[in-house]
Amino acid sequence: MQMSEQEKCIKPLLKWKKYINSLLDKRTLFDKMHIQYNNEQSAVGFPPLIKVTDVICNQLHKESQFLNIFVFPEKNQSLFLFTLHYLLNRLSDGSLGGTYDPLGFVPGEKLKL
């Protein structure tokens, strides 16, 4: 029995949806973290889009694929949250490297990770 063109297109999408859902189901340290952004009254958590993008970006870096483009629905808050989530994750799993010594930091020195 041969698949129709529509079935051929839908099958990879269903696999992708299952993969994304599996990423979202994984619990992380930051699932319950909330951040107050730009002196706003209410705090925001990390949206699922940020969490999934971080996981995919980390996997791409592990495969030495460093040139990637990510498009977020809105630039300021999403980019800030992604950068924060990415850095916190890399610090918590130790993948940023251990050369930073906060006690040896001199005012005016550039921070190197």
Rosetta blueprint (number, residue, H / E / L):
1 M L
2 Q L
3 M L
4 S L
5 E H
6 Q H
7 E H
8 K H
9 C H
10 I H
11 K H
12 P H
13 L H
14 L H
15 K H
16 W H
17 K H
18 K H
19 Y H
20 I H
21 N H
22 S H
23 L H
24 L H
25 D H
26 K L
27 R L
28 T L
29 L L
30 F L
31 D L
32 K L
33 M L
34 H E
35 I E
36 Q E
37 Y L
38 N L
39 N L
40 E L
41 Q L
42 S L
43 A E
44 V E
45 G E
46 F L
47 P L
48 P H
49 L H
50 I H
51 K H
52 V H
53 T H
54 D H
55 V H
56 I H
57 C H
58 N H
59 Q H
60 L H
61 H H
62 K H
63 E L
64 S L
65 Q L
66 F L
67 L L
68 N L
69 I L
70 F L
71 V L
72 F L
73 P L
74 E L
75 K H
76 N H
77 Q H
78 S H
79 L H
80 F H
81 L H
82 F H
83 T H
84 L H
85 H H
86 Y H
87 L H
88 L H
89 N H
90 R H
91 L H
92 S H
93 D H
94 G L
95 S L
96 L L
97 G L
98 G L
99 T L
100 Y L
101 D L
102 P H
103 L H
104 G H
105 F L
106 V L
107 P L
108 G L
109 E L
110 K L
111 L L
112 K L
113 L L
